[in-house]
Amino acid sequence: MIGFLDILLYVLMAVVFVILCVGIYSLVRGGEFGRSWSNRLMRARVLFQFLAVLVIVAGFWLKGAFGS
């Protein structure tokens, strides 16, 4: 189970990184693209960061509960 959470955490971190890069690109590009996407990207980044934190907490809980 811990291996699955490790893989899930890496996937979530990669998703957060990609969303962050696209968000920075939208800020640099500006214009209509920046106005229409910057808020959506920020919300998506916050959501995936929250999910990553939940996976970290679950991993610590499982390691403490099962002692692996």
C-alpha positions as CSV (number, residue, x, y, z in Angstrom):
1,M,0.0,0.0,0.0
2,I,2.8,2.4,0.8
3,G,4.3,1.8,-2.7
4,F,1.0,2.8,-4.3
5,L,0.9,6.0,-2.2
6,D,4.5,6.8,-3.2
7,I,3.6,6.5,-6.9
8,L,0.4,8.5,-6.4
9,L,2.4,11.2,-4.7
10,Y,4.9,11.4,-7.5
11,V,2.1,11.6,-10.1
12,L,0.4,14.4,-8.1
13,M,3.6,16.3,-7.8
14,A,4.2,16.1,-11.5
15,V,0.6,17.3,-12.2
16,V,1.2,20.2,-9.9
17,F,4.4,21.1,-11.6
18,V,2.8,21.0,-15.1
19,I,-0.1,23.1,-13.9
20,L,2.3,25.6,-12.3
21,C,4.4,25.8,-15.6
22,V,1.3,26.4,-17.7
23,G,0.1,29.0,-15.2
24,I,3.4,30.9,-15.4
25,Y,3.2,30.6,-19.2
26,S,-0.3,32.1,-19.1
27,L,1.0,35.0,-17.0
28,V,3.9,35.7,-19.4
29,R,1.7,35.4,-22.5
30,G,-1.1,37.6,-21.1
31,G,-3.9,38.7,-23.2
32,E,-7.1,36.7,-23.6
33,F,-5.4,33.4,-22.8
34,G,-4.1,34.8,-19.5
35,R,-7.4,36.2,-18.5
36,S,-9.4,33.1,-19.3
37,W,-7.0,30.5,-17.9
38,S,-5.1,32.0,-14.9
39,N,-7.8,31.6,-12.3
40,R,-8.8,28.1,-13.5
41,L,-5.1,27.0,-13.3
42,M,-4.7,28.4,-9.9
43,R,-7.7,26.6,-8.6
44,A,-6.5,23.3,-10.2
45,R,-3.1,23.8,-8.7
46,V,-4.5,24.3,-5.2
47,L,-6.7,21.3,-5.6
48,F,-3.9,19.0,-6.6
49,Q,-1.6,20.4,-3.9
50,F,-4.3,19.6,-1.4
51,L,-4.6,16.0,-2.7
52,A,-0.8,15.6,-2.5
53,V,-0.8,16.8,1.1
54,L,-3.6,14.2,1.8
55,V,-1.5,11.5,0.3
56,I,1.5,12.5,2.4
57,V,-0.6,12.4,5.6
58,A,-2.1,9.1,4.6
59,G,1.4,7.7,4.1
60,F,2.6,8.9,7.5
61,W,-0.5,7.5,9.1
62,L,-0.1,4.1,7.4
63,K,3.6,3.9,8.3
64,G,2.7,4.7,11.9
65,A,-0.2,2.3,12.1
66,F,1.5,-0.6,10.5
67,G,5.1,0.2,11.4
68,S,6.7,-0.3,8.0
